[in-house]
Amino acid sequence: MFEFIYCKKFFLTVIFTSVVHFAIYNVHVIITLYKEEFEMNYFQARISAETAFYFRELKTIYEKEDNISYTQAQVIVKALDDISSIQDWDKVILANYNLPKLDEKDLRIRIQINPDIEEMIKNYKSFFPQFVGTRSVTLGVTLKYILKGAIFNFKNPNLDENISIDTLFEKYELRI
């Protein structure tokens, strides 16, 4: 009888310990998945004086338009949304603006963004070299063209003309 009670206690202890370990493991997995889904990454890039100028200019435009204050991350997200309709990037890249002299502290960006926004920026990083005639561009140059495109789109609202898909394909086939 004593052996049966001892075995029963041992068995219940093993089961209880297993259940507790299982629960702790599952809670850890759930927390890890939650953190990965909502975790913000730091996005860092060296930027030119021109890009810093576009940041300031675009931030001013957005703040006047919406009457709220914008962070650098919010400016980037709104700019990405604004440039989604641009089809003629040659006009954007060739546009010139008079640039003021900027301080050294303005030439580095470090912001928290979610992975989806970072992925969009990297996609544009792969997209822009065809317009500048290089094999690749840096993240800073990518940001420059994203911000410049948003400013250009704001100053030229008719930029996103209705162009047929066939015209677009013909245009880019000529580049190849």
C-alpha positions, 0 to 999 in steps of 0.5 A: 500500500505504501508503495502504491501511494508513493508511486501515485505521489511520484506520478502526480508530481511528474505530471504536475511538473510536466504541465507547469513546464508545458505552460511556461514554455507555451507562455514563452512562445506566445510572448516571443511571437507577440514581441516579434509581431509588434517589435519595432526595429531601429532603422539607421542610415547616413543621409546627405544634406539634401536628404536632411533638407527634404526631411525638414521640408516634408515635415513642414508640409505635413504639419501645416497640412494636418495641424499636428506634429510629425516624427521622422518615422511618421514622415517616412511612412506618410511619404511612402504612402504619398509616392505609391502613385508616382509612375514617372520617377525620371521627373522626380529624380531630375527635379532640383531644389535650392539647398541651405547649409545644414549642420553635421548633426542632421546627417544621420537618421536613427528611427524605430519603424516596423519591419513592413516599412523597413521592407518597403524602403528596401524594395525602393532601394532595389527599384531606384538604381534603374533611374540613376544609372548605377548598380545600387543605391544606399539607404540614404539615397533611397530615403532622399528619393522617397522624400523628394518624390513626396515633395514633388508629388505635393507640388505637382498633384497631377504627376500621377496621370492615368497611364496604361500598363502597356505604356509603362511596359514599353517605357521600361522595355526601352531601358533594358 
